[in-house]
Each structure stands twice: as structure tokens, then as C-alpha cells.
Amino acid sequence: MLQIFQDLGAELAQMFLSILGALPFIFGYLALILISMLIWNFVRAQMGRVRDYTSLKTVTFGDESAVVSDKAASVISIVLIFVIWGAFTGSNWLPGPFHAPGPFVGQEAFTYTIEGPDGTQADATIFVSVHPQGEQPAPLEFDAGTGPVKNDSVVVQAYRSKLISWDANDEITRKDGAKVVAVDGRAIDADTDVDVGFGRVALTDKGTLNFEPGQGWQMENIWLPAPDSVWRRLVSVSADGYQNVTLSEHLSYSLFRVIVGFALGALVGIPLGYAMGLSNWFRGWFDPIVEFMRPVPPLALIPLVIIWAGIGEQGKIILLFLAALWIMAIGARSGVSGVKITKVHAAYSLGASKWQILRHVIIPNSLPEIFTAARVAMGVCWGTVVAAELVAAEKGVGKMIVAASKFQDTDIVLMGIILIGIIGFGIDMLMRWAERVLVPWKGKG
């Protein structure tokens, strides 16, 4: 048990250090938000004050109805994300001045000092050629020299490192007791690296030099591809497909599974929520089940779903159904519980029956909560579809993402994530529009 706490403490300490390292970037992003807000407010003030219902209010801070989404802030936010993304990936869509410092590419040299077994020292030079990924490096020509310690060369790809056997062409080698004691005049050992300006030189335990070229601030394509790289893959996959399946088929299958799973979850969950909100018996019967299943992640149910329903389409839809069911049930139950009792009393005083109260009071007043739950459930279903399509799926965005990750096609992985987000956002906007049309009384008492 003590070892477990020690391991957890070490993990927490590492996470804390990672958070501290990310703080400058977080504060920088917050500063960009505040600067953008100040600039836009200044520009809007010069354009003339907007005259609407909100602008006429004397108190707006703390009034939720006075807070609406600023479209300019949304546009600036999206543009800024793409600018940051392009700047730290060297995108061709951005001009050079907007790029973050990239990795070192070119030819340079550094000097290392050898100490022989008798204590004598000699210097030699290593000529370095760093080439971009995917390019064939040009032959590196250099003069090896005539002394007992010869010059060497190394050709390495950007973002990679390479070992240098410095004594391969020397008269005095490590077998004779020779060792590297300095690089560019600075002492080096197995615990001390030397920064040579265009990279870092380390010494291994066996006395071999390891050269790592400077990486700059830009991320390698395998970790985060540039926006234009993702766009090119979107165009190519749209035209030629991926693994013999077109992009439209991948999207159609995923969308079909999400819609069917969500619809079945809503079809069962909403009546279940109404029953729990209106009947003591149903509340007592189903409340333990719902509260037990609610925190269980859908991913934990995959083994059971495979055993119960196999690996066909039924298993995937059942998983999405279970992801939406409990959310919709809790949303409907919360909607019923949130109906103002004064409205129910008013309906009874006018002679309304229970069915009329359900039809004209409870259902209309619970619809806002149900729409909110539906939006949450749809988001959870989109998040679960990737796991659902892990169950022997041949088509689907999740299947495409998982297959691409195995081959380290990060641009396709990122493309699939963006497509899921765009489609999910479109569905959410559609549900918001439906809520405005079907529930125009929301927020009006």
C-alpha cells in the first residue's frame, strides 16, 4: 500500500511540474484573449454604440439574460486557434514572419577534444548535415585531416538524433583508453550535455557521442501536422477514400449509428424519466438502477456488449443506446421536478385532469431540460462512437481514426477528429434551432 502511495505521489509531482511548464502558454493565451477583447471593444466603440434591448439595461453584470455570444469573439477565437496551429507547425498558409522558430536544417560543425591514456589531448572536428524529413541529404564533403585524431561527419534528419563513432577512423581509439573530455572547449561527461548552438551533444556511457539537432518550437508532423497538410489529406481521402472506403461512407455509417442509438435512448429514457418524476413507485424502483449506471462509462460496457450482442451493428447501436439512455432519463426526471407547483395548482383550480396537466403543464415546462439533456447525450454518443466502432467495424469515422493511428497517419487522425467536431457542432446547432422553434417559452417563466 505504501508503494502505491509513493507511485501516486511521484505521478502527481510529475503532473504538477507539467502544469507549471504549461503556465506560460496558458497565461499567454489568456493575454491574447484580453488584448483581442480590448481591441475589438475599441473598434466597436469607434463604429457607434449598438442600440438594442440589452444595451438599454442599467444592470448587466450577473444578469444571465444580458450575456449573449459575441460573434466577433467567436470568429477571432477560431482564427487565432488556426494561426497558433499554423505557427507552431510551419504551415505554408502563414507567411514566414508568423512562424515559430523551426528545427535546425543545414550544415554546421563542432569541435571535440580527445584525451589519450597518457593525458595528452588533441582536437578534431565533426561536420554536421541536418536535412528535412522526406528529403534526400546531399553528400557531405570534408577534410579528415592528417593527425592521429581524424575529423568526422554525421548526417541526421531534423527532429532525430544520431550516434557518432568518433574513433572509427582514428589511430587512438576507446580500446586504447582514449575518451572525449570536451566539446567546443566545454567539459562533457555522461551526466553533462553541451549545447553547440545548433543542437545538443551528449556522451553515452560507452563513450560514444550523440548529436541531437535543435528542434525549435515547431512540432514534428508526426505529432501535429500543419493545417494545410490536414486539408490535403481531406481532399485526397474525399476523392480516393481510405482503405477502400470513401469518406462519405465512413461519415454516413458513424452518423447512422449515432442517430439510431440516440433516438432509441431518447425513446426509452424520456418516458422512464417522466415515470420517475411522477410516480413514487417508479422513482423508488428505477432510481437505484439509473444512479448506478449513470457514472459507468460506456467504454466499460464494451466486453458485455460483445458477449450479449456480438460484433455486428447491433452491438455498436446498443452501446450508443446505453450512452444516451441514462442521460435522457435524468434530463426528463429533472424537467418534471423543475415544474413550478404554482402552475400545477392553477391548472387544478381550473378543473384540469391529470392527463391535461401532463399535456399542457408538465410536458411543455420539462422540454427545456429534455433538450439540454439531448444535447449532452448527443455529444456523449459522438464521443462513444469511436469506441463503438472498435468492435470489428469496417466502416466509420472511428474505424478510420483507429486504423490511421496504427500507421501513424496523424493527419488523418486529426482530420477525423475535426470532422466529428464539425458534425457534432452542426447537430448541436440544429437542436438549438429546434429548441427555439418548439420551446419558444423557455426562460420566460
N, C-alpha and C positions, 0 to 999 in steps of 0.2 A: 504493500500500500504506500509506504514511504517513497519507493522508487517511482510509483505512478505520479505522486505529487511533485516529485523532483522533475520528472519529464514534462509535466504540465507547466511547472514554473519556468522551465527553460523555453518552452514554446511561447509562453506569454511574454517572456523577456524579449525573445526574438521578434514577436509581433509588435511589441512596444517600440523597439528600435526601428522596425519598418515604418511604423506610423510616424515616428519622429523624422525619418528620412523623407517622408512624403509631405510633411507640413509645409515646406517652402512652396511646393507646387500647388497645394490647396490654397494657401494664402495668396499666391499669385493669381489663381483662377478667381478667387473672391474679389481681388483688387480689380481684375478685368471687368467683373460684373458691376462693381460700383462705379468705375470710370465710365463704362458704357451707359449706365443709368444717368449719370450726371451730364454726359454729353447729349444724350437724347432729350433729357428734360430741358436743357438749354436750347436745343434746336426747336423743340416743340413750343417753348415759350416765345421764340422769335417768330414762329409761324402764326401765332394767335391762339388764344385760350379756347379750348373746346367747351361749348355750352350744351350740357346735357343734364339729365336728372341727377347724376352723381355729382357733377361739378357744383350744383346748387346746394348740396348738403353742407351744413355747418360743422358736422362731426362725421369723420370718415374712419379715423383710426379705431379699430375694434369693431367696426360695422362690417360684417361679412358680406352683406349685400352690396357694399360700395367697392369691394375688391373684385375686379374682373381681370381676365388675362390680357396683358398688354401685347398686342400682336407684334409691335416693333421689337419688344424684348424677345419674343419667340423667334423672330427672324434673325436677330443679332446672335442669339444663343446658338442656333443651328449653324449659321455661317461661321461663328467663332470655333465651334467644335471641328468643322471641316478644315478651317485654317490651321488649328493646332495639330490636327491629324496629319495634314499635308506637310506642315513644317517639320515635324519630327519623323517623317518617313521620306523626305526628299521628293515630294510629289512634283511631277512635271507641270501640274496645273497651277503651281505657285511660282512666281518669279524668284530668282536666286536670293535676293536680299531677305526674303521671308523664311528661308530655310534655316533650321537649326544647324550648328556645326556638325558636319558629317564625318564618316570614318576617314582615316588617312589612306590616300591612294597615291602611289608614285614611288620614286626611288630615293633612298637615303642611305646613310652609313653610320655606324658607331664603332668605337674602339674598345677592345678588351685587353686586359693585362694578365699575362701568364706568369706564375711563379714556379720555377723549377725546384727539383728536390734539393739543390744546393743553395736555394734562396735567391738566385738571380731572377730578374724579371725581364720580360720582353712584351712588346705591344704588337697587336695585329688589328686589322680592320675587317668588319663584316659588312658587306654591301647588301642592302635590303631592297627588294622589289615587292610592292603590295599592289595587287590587281583586284578590280571589282569582281563580284560573283558573276559567273557566266561568260567571262572574257578570257581568251587565251593569253597568258602572260608572254611578253616579249622576252627573248633570250637576254640574260644579264651578263654583260661582258665586264671583266675586272682583271686587275693585275694581281696575281697571287704573291708576288714578291720573291725574294731570294734568301731570306733569313731562315733560321730553324723553325720559326713560327710563321706560318703562311696565312695570308688573307683568305677569307671565306665569303660565301654568298648564300642567301636564302630567298626563296620566292614563296610568298604566302598570300592567301586570299584574304580580303578585308573581312573583319569580324572573326577571323580564325587565328590560331596560334600554331607555332611550329618549333620543333626541337632542332637545335643546331649542334652537330657533332664537330666542334671547333678543331679537334685534334686529328680529324680524318686524314689530313694532308700534311701534318706537322712531323718534324723529326723527334720532338719530345712530346709524348702523349701522357694520358692519365695513368697508363700502366707503369710509366716511369716515375710517377709521383707528381707530375705537373698538375696545376689546378688554376682556375680563374679566380683572381682576387679582386679585380676592379673592372668597372665598365665606365668608359668616359671619365676616368680619374676618380670615380666614387666607389667605395668599398662595396662588395657584394658577397653574400653567402646564401645558404639555403633558407634563411629566415628574412633576408633583406632583398627587396627588389630595387631596380634602378629605373627611373623614368628618363628616357633619352629624348624626350620632346615629341617624337612621332610614334612612340609606343613604349612598352614596358618590357624590360629584360629581367628574367628570373633565373635562378640557378637551382637545378634539381639536386636531389640527394646523391645522385651518381656523378655530379659534376658537369652535366650537360646544360647548355644554355637553352632557355625557352623564350622565344620572342613573340610578343602579342602586340600587333599594331594598334594605334589609338582608335577607339571606336566612336568618339564624338558623342553627340546627343541623339543622333538619329538611330531609330530601331531597325534591325535587320528585317528583310522582307519575310522571313520565315516566322518571325514573332508578330509583326504588324505590317501588312502590306500597305502600300500607298493607295489613296482613293482612286487614282487613275488605273492602278493595277486591278483593283476590285471591279471597276467599271468594265475593263477589257474582258475579264472573266465572265461577267454578267452577259456581255454581248455574245461571247463565244458559246457559253452554255445555253443561252436562249436560242442560238442558231443551230448548234450541233448536239446539244444535250450533254448529260454527264452519265457515264456508264450505261450507255444505250437507252437512256430515259430522258425525254425532253424536260425542260424546266417547267413548262406548263403542266405536265403530268405530275411532277413532284409537288407542285403547289396545289393542284386540284385534289390529289389524294389526301394531303395534310388538311386542307380546308374542309373536305368532306368529313373526315374523321372528327375534327374539332366541332363542326356544326352538329353532326349527329349525336356525338357524346354529350355536348352541352344541352341540346334540345331534350334528350332523354332525361338528363339530370334535372332540368327545369320542370319537365312534365311530371316527374315524381316528387321532386323536392318542394315545389311550391305548395301543392295540396298537403304534403306532410307538414310543412311549416304552418299552414293555416290550421290544421288539426291540432298541432301542439299549442298554438296560440289561443284556441277557442275551447279546448276540452281538457279538463284536469286529468282524465284517464289517459288520453293520448299523450299529454305532456309528460306524465309520470312514466308511461310505457317507453316512449321513444327518446326522452331526454338523455338517459344514460348512454344509449346507443350513439346518438348524434354527437354528444360531447366526448365520447370515447374515440369515435372515428375522425372527428374534426382535426385534431392535431397530427394524425397519422399521415405522413406524406404519401402521395400516390405512388412514388417510386418504390416504396416498401411493399406495395401490393403486387408488383410485377411477378414474383415467383408464384403466388397464389393464382393470379390471373392465368398464367401459363398452364398451371395444373388443371384449373377449372374449365377454361375455355380454349385451350390450345394456342397455337401461334398464328392463327388466321386473323381476319379483320375483326371478328367478334372480340377477341382478347384486347385489341387496341381500343375499340369503342367502349368496352366495359371499363377499362382503366380511365378513360376520359369521363365516362358517366359518373364513376365514383369520385373523380376530382371535382365535378360540378355539383353533385347531389347535396353534400353537406353544406356547402356554401349557400345554395339556393334555399335549403330548408331553414337555415339560421336567418337568412335575409327575410323570408316570408314570416317567420315567427317574430322577428324584431319589428317588422312592419305592423303586424297585428297588435303587438304590445304597445306600439307607439301611437295608436289611435287615441285622440283625446276623448276622455269619457264624457265630456260635456256634449259632444256631438252625438254620442250614443244615447244619452239621456234625452236630448232634444228630439231624436228620431222616435224614441219610445213614447214621448209625450204627444207626438203627432199621430200615434196609432200604428206605427210601422211594425211589421212582423220580423221575426228573426231572419228570414230569408231576405226581406227588404233591407234590413240593417247590413247584412253581409254584402248585398249587391250594391247599395248606394252609399254606405258609410265605410265599412271595413276595407273592402277591396280598393276603392279609389284612394283612400288615405294610406294604404300599405304599398301602393305601386311605387312610390319613390324609393323606398327601401329595397324593393324587389329589383328595380332597375340598377341600383347601386350594387347589389349582390350579383346581378347578372354580369355587370362589367368586370367585377373581381373574378367571377367564375370563368369568364371567357379568357381573361389573362392567365389564370392558372391552367386552363386547358391548353393554351398555346405553349405554356412552359412545360407541360407534361407530354405534348405530342412528340417531342424529340425522344423522350424515354419510351413512349408507347411504340414508336417506330423502330426501337432497338430490338423488338420482339420479332425477329425474322421478317422484317418488312423489305420489300423490293423497290418500293416507290415511296416518295415523301421527302419533305424538306429535311426532317430529322435524319432519315436514312442517308441523304446526300451529305449532310454535315458530318455524320459519323464516319462515312466512307472516306470523305476528303481528309478528315483528321488522321486517319491511318496512314495516308500518303503524304502528310504534312502540307497539304494544299490549303494553306491558311487563308488565301484569298477567297476560295470557295466557302470555307467555313464562315468567314466574315460576311460574305455575300448572303449566305443562308440566314445568318442571324439578323442582318439588316432587313431582308425580305420578311422574315417573321415579325419583326418590329413594325414594319410599314403596314403589313396586312392587319396585324393586331390593332394598330392605331386607327386604321381605316374602319375596322369593325367597331371599335370603341366610339369613334365619331358618329357612325351610323346609329349606334344605340343611344347616344346623346340626342341626336336629332329625333329619334323615335320617342324618347322621353319628353322632349319639348312639345311634340305634337300630341302624344297620347296623355300626358300628365301636365297640362298647362297650369294647373293649380298648385304645383309644387312650390313651396316656400311662401305661399300666400295665405297661410292659416287654415 
